[in-house]
Amino acid sequence: MSVKAFKLVSAVEREMLMGDKNYINIECIECCGKNLYIGTNDCFIYHFLLDEKISTAGKITFTATKQLHKYLGLKKPVSELKAASALTRLLVLCDNTITLVNMMNLEPVPTGARIKGAVTFTLNENPVSGDPFCVEVCIISVKRRTIQMFMVFEDRVQIVKEVFTPEQPCAVAVDGYYLCLALTTQYIILNYNTGISQDLFPYCSDEKRPIVKRIGRQEFLLAGPGGLGMFATVDGISQRAPVHWSENVIGAALCFPYVVALDDEFITVHSMLDQQQKQTLPFKEGHILQDFEGKVIVATNKGVYILVPLPLEKQIQDLLASHRVEEALVLAKGARRNIPKEKFQVMYKRILQQAGFIQFAQLQFLEAKELFR
């Protein structure tokens, strides 16, 4: 049964990016605060400022104002962008090389510091160094079966560790010393400090695109066999039931209490609280779905959109209005971590009372009595 959890709102129209140049495609995006960066197939980076406006009727719109664009001087696509706001640096992967550029003017750092030989890379959001003026970067190296860890400073990079993997890695997420890796035939957890690894479950990367995503401290979300979204901790166990995706999921994101997935036709929304599918949004030609500081962004080759969550209270009221008491209570309990304690207690009491009256009207007196209590 459906819940209206998100609304899809356009953020960057195709004309703003490419005008009438049809050959330009969006390859990657990064969002940091109001700064939106887009990397294209013709080796350009675009910087937009995103402005969010809420009308008196509660309608949300986004206005993107172009700041500048920069040509990187190669005939290759910009394949990945990651912002390191503490350093005011943007890490740009193009032609297997990660370059550091200034977040505001997109100029490369004067020292020319770069990391060569990277197939893909990710940042460690739970860093181990404790240095606020450095980011930890993990790359899948062009060297066969090799992962490298770097410390990246404002104007220099330093290799920290090189780790060899049992098979060729094709996707990675990092939490502290733990790497969650999609290899050719399986997912594993590897502690790069101790070298100890743990098999999770088999997976064939030749048939489908693997998904490895850090969703919280020591926890990852993976695209498992049979179209399952599987949760795994660094200890190799799952503390949550899986969610049922379609077989051909391209990307996944987390916006608590929901897991959002993208396939070639739809955006689907599942609840982490009861694993049920709550919403389906038709979305064709999507190829990027990512969350940035709680903002879920989805993109086609030509445009960028934002999935705006509806307030949890509104979602709960909608569920109560359709007499879905159990779902409303599950969502209300799950909302506890998103709402200040005092406000939550007032809201929760009111919801219990409303739920009690609904059960009472349906002659479910025992259930109503418990809720009124």
Stockholm file with secondary structure:
# STOCKHOLM 1.0

chainA/1-373         MSVKAFKLVSAVEREMLMGDKNYINIECIECCGKNLYIGTNDCFIYHFLLDEKISTAGKITFTATKQLHKYLGLKKPVSELKAASALTRLLVLCDNTITLVNMMNLEPVPTGARIKGAVTFTLNENPVSGDPFCVEVCIISVKRRTIQMFMVFEDRVQIVKEVFTPEQPCAVAVDGYYLCLALTTQYIILNYNTGISQDLFPYCSDEKRPIVKRIGRQEFLLAGPGGLGMFATVDGISQRAPVHWSENVIGAALCFPYVVALDDEFITVHSMLDQQQKQTLPFKEGHILQDFEGKVIVATNKGVYILVPLPLEKQIQDLLASHRVEEALVLAKGARRNIPKEKFQVMYKRILQQAGFIQFAQLQFLEAKELFR
#=GR chainA/1-373 SS CCCCCEEEEEEECHHHHHTTCTTCCEEEEEEETTEEEEEETTSEEEEEEEEEEECTTCCEEEEEEEEEEEECSSSSCEEEEEEEGGGTEEEEEETTEEEEEETTTCCBCTTCCEEESEEEEEECSSCSSCCTTCEEEEEEESSTTEEEEEEECSSCEEEEEEEECSSCCCEEEEETTEEEEECSSEEEEEETTTCCEEEEEECCTTTSCCCEEEEETTEEEEECGGGEEEEEETTSCCSSCCEECCTTCCEEEEETTEEEEECSSEEEEEETTTCCEEEEEECTTCCEEEEETTEEEEECSSCEEEEEECCHHHHHHHHHHTTCHHHHHHHHHHGGGGSCHHHHHHHHHHHHHHHHHHHHHTTCHHHHHHHHC
#=GC SS_cons         CCCCCEEEEEEECHHHHHTTCTTCCEEEEEEETTEEEEEETTSEEEEEEEEEEECTTCCEEEEEEEEEEEECSSSSCEEEEEEEGGGTEEEEEETTEEEEEETTTCCBCTTCCEEESEEEEEECSSCSSCCTTCEEEEEEESSTTEEEEEEECSSCEEEEEEEECSSCCCEEEEETTEEEEECSSEEEEEETTTCCEEEEEECCTTTSCCCEEEEETTEEEEECGGGEEEEEETTSCCSSCCEECCTTCCEEEEETTEEEEECSSEEEEEETTTCCEEEEEECTTCCEEEEETTEEEEECSSCEEEEEECCHHHHHHHHHHTTCHHHHHHHHHHGGGGSCHHHHHHHHHHHHHHHHHHHHHTTCHHHHHHHHC
//
